Amino acid sequence: MAGHASNPTDSATLWGGKVSPFSTSYGKLMMWFFLVSDALTFGGLLVSYGFTRHDAQVSWPIGEETFNSLPFLGHGYPLIYVALMTFILIVSSVTMVLAVEAGHRMDKKGVMKWMVATIIGGFFFVGSQAWEWYHFIHGSEFGKVELADGSRAIVKGHFGEIKNFTVVEAGHHHKKGEVIKDDLLHEFHHAILDGNVTMQGGTYMVKMHDGSVAKVNKEKDHIDKLVIKESGSKYVVKSGDKTPILITGHDAEKMYTEAITSGERNRVIYGADLQQNEYGPAQYGQFFFFITGFHGFHVFSGVIINIIIFLGVARGLYHGRGHYEMVEKTGLYWHFVDLVWVFVFTFFYLV
């Protein structure tokens, strides 16, 4: 010990906080620290989602059955719109790369052009997610029905178009013989929820809020099957089961009709909230709102940041500094947001 000589390092060779050992700026290094911590947050959410889904098994909804709508075209297009959203977000990541590359060349106009494209892509994604949430909250045309044994099932098939209501008994607002053509599906759903739908001679009759009674001029529903999602006294969904309980043919059509014409309130669930949803267990809606909402908040924040940086570029702020590092740091955040969505899209919609 006594013969051990110290070998102090020359202070001139130390970093001393003046030169980065990674040849990167303080700002970019801090952005990477933030992104790593944020990645851990999203990772924890997705792992929790995976554990919950594994426990639920057969009662968990299938993405292609839940998200099958397109604006102006209706249902029957599984995951098409979600795939379009994903494609636009990935393209916006490419335009962000081009903006950063233009900044390296000190091409102010190029940076502005590609940042505008990135901002447009971000707004499209956020708007599309709002549309998706709207449809998720309001639900499908059939909803999830409670059967006679207390079990609940989702309905697969084609919902017949409602053409109009014809008033057969006058109320406070509607006269006998009046033909109603507006807001038909919404009115029909509310009548079912309130237990105000009956069947007479093969035709649905609804009692509306003003006390009037109307005949529903509706095409016939074509019900393929009922898929049991929650247990009752007869149909029991067991944890770990991978094969769903199906009711098909005439029995499915009969059970659905009995449920919506029973005269009982809340025999059907339409859409989703944090307490219950028509698609499956309550946890499914909770995870959907939290994970996609958390990511949507990141995208919206990224759009706002991009707009702020774009205004700085337009004023010549970064050109005057001799570099566009702020654009590059914003790009790091935007690429992270895109990468996270790839994982969310894979685990939430595809698997």
Helices and strands as residue ranges (DSSP letters): G 11-13, H 26-56, G 57-59, H 63-66, E 69-70, E 74-75, H 80-104, H 108-138, E 144-146, E 152-158, E 162-169, E 179-180, H 184-193, E 197-200, E 203-207, E 213-218, E 222-230, E 246-248, H 249-260, E 268-269, H 282-314, H 317-321, H 325-344, I 345-350
